[in-house]
Amino acid sequence: MPTKTYSPRKQDVERKWLVVDAAGTPVGRVAAEVAAILRGKHKPIYALHVDTGDHVIVINAAKLVVTADKGRKKMVYRHSGYPGGLKAYRYGDLLATKPQEVLRRAVRGMLPHNRLGRDMLGKLKIYRGADHPHRAQRPQPRALRGRGTAAGAAQAARGKTGE
């Protein structure tokens, strides 16, 4: 007897609220972990075509770091849609003034580029400091991979970033 392929439905998805502390972590490392949680890749019911992810609250975004010389050399571009409306910002300047925008752009680039990805991005909440207004949702802390473990602590003590 053939086995039927399981496909999750919207009502089958159980969403949790998770808190990620971004202090002292590279932007890309936080963004990759957050994007995977938003997509639901950590769940056994994950499917490409259904939003199975959890809500993510990122705190301490002001303490994000960039590796190498990206803060000075990398540029971020925006366009207003009008002629001559191209704005260019240094990555380090944007990280100093709007760290939430830097992380949101990084996560957005790692999600699907369609309405499903936009819905997933809506479940991301980013805050500069350690405070957030989502206490009522009782968010659970989530350690980033490589942090919060004995191996991650040993790597951090030696000063290795893994890149």
HELIX and SHEET records of a PDB file:
HELIX    1   1 LYS A   10  ASP A   12  5                                   3    
HELIX    2   2 VAL A   27  ARG A   39  1                                  13    
HELIX    3   3 ALA A   61  LYS A   63  5                                   3    
HELIX    4   4 LYS A   70  LYS A   73  1                                   4    
HELIX    5   5 TYR A   91  THR A   97  1                                   7    
HELIX    6   6 PRO A   99  GLY A  109  1                                  11    
HELIX    7   7 ARG A  115  LEU A  121  1                                   7    
HELIX    8   8 ARG A  135  GLN A  137  5                                   3    
HELIX    9   9 ALA A  150  ARG A  158  1                                   9    
SHEET    1   A 4 LEU A 124  ILE A 126  0                                        
SHEET    2   A 4 HIS A  55  ILE A  59  1                                        
SHEET    3   A 4 TRP A  17  ASP A  21  1                                        
SHEET    4   A 4 GLN A 140  PRO A 141  1                                        
SHEET    1   B 2 MET A  75  HIS A  79  0                                        
SHEET    2   B 2 LEU A  86  ARG A  90 -1                                        
END                                                                             
